[in-house]
Amino acid sequence: MIDFSYATWRKSTKTQQSGQCVEVAWVGEVVGVRDSKDPHGPVLVFKKGEFASFLHGTARGEFDDLL
């Protein structure tokens, strides 16, 4: 189990006024992703390489058909 209790969580700079989005935090060699509306809820955990692949895919529009 990875302890995210002392992690520094960040939101995207593109967050809307409502502030409702996902947040990410680096802890060691992993990245945690959580819902900003539920900061004490579950955290999805990814290896850095997995998260980097997701970001690259997002930038290339690989997930645009999910909208």
N, C-alpha and C positions, 0 to 999 in steps of 0.2 A: 504494500500500500504506500502510495506516495503522499507526503504531507504538503498540501497546498495552503495550509493555514497562514503561513507567513509570506506567501507569494505576492508579488506586485502584479496586479491585474491591469491589463490595458484594453481600451476600446479602440476601434478604428477611428481615424480622424474624419471619416465620412459618416459618422454617426449622426442621425437626425436629431432634432430638438428633443424628441421624446426620450432619447438615450437608451431605448430598448434595442439591444443587440447582443451579440456574443462578445465575450472578453477572452483574452488569452494571457497565459503566464508561463514563463520558462522556469523550470525547476530541474536543475541538473541537466540530464540529457533528454528530457522529455518536455512536451508542451501540453499544458492543460487548456481546455476550452470549456467555457460554461456560459449559461444564460445570465445576462446581466440583471434580469428581473428576479432571479432566484440564486443569489450569491452563496447560499448555504446548501444548494441542491447538488445534483451529481456533476462530476467533471469528467469529460471525455479526455483520455490521455493518448498522445501520439508520440512516436519517436520523431526526432528532429527531421530526419529524411522523409518520413511519411508526411509530415506537415508541410515541408518544403514542396513536395510533389503536389499536394493539394493546392497550395498557393499558386504554383506555376500553372496548373490546370485551370484554375479560376481565372487567372490573367489571360489565358488563351481562349476563354469562353467555352471550355469543355462541359460546363454544367448549366449553360444558359437555357437548355431545353427543359430544365427542371422548374423554371419559373412559371 
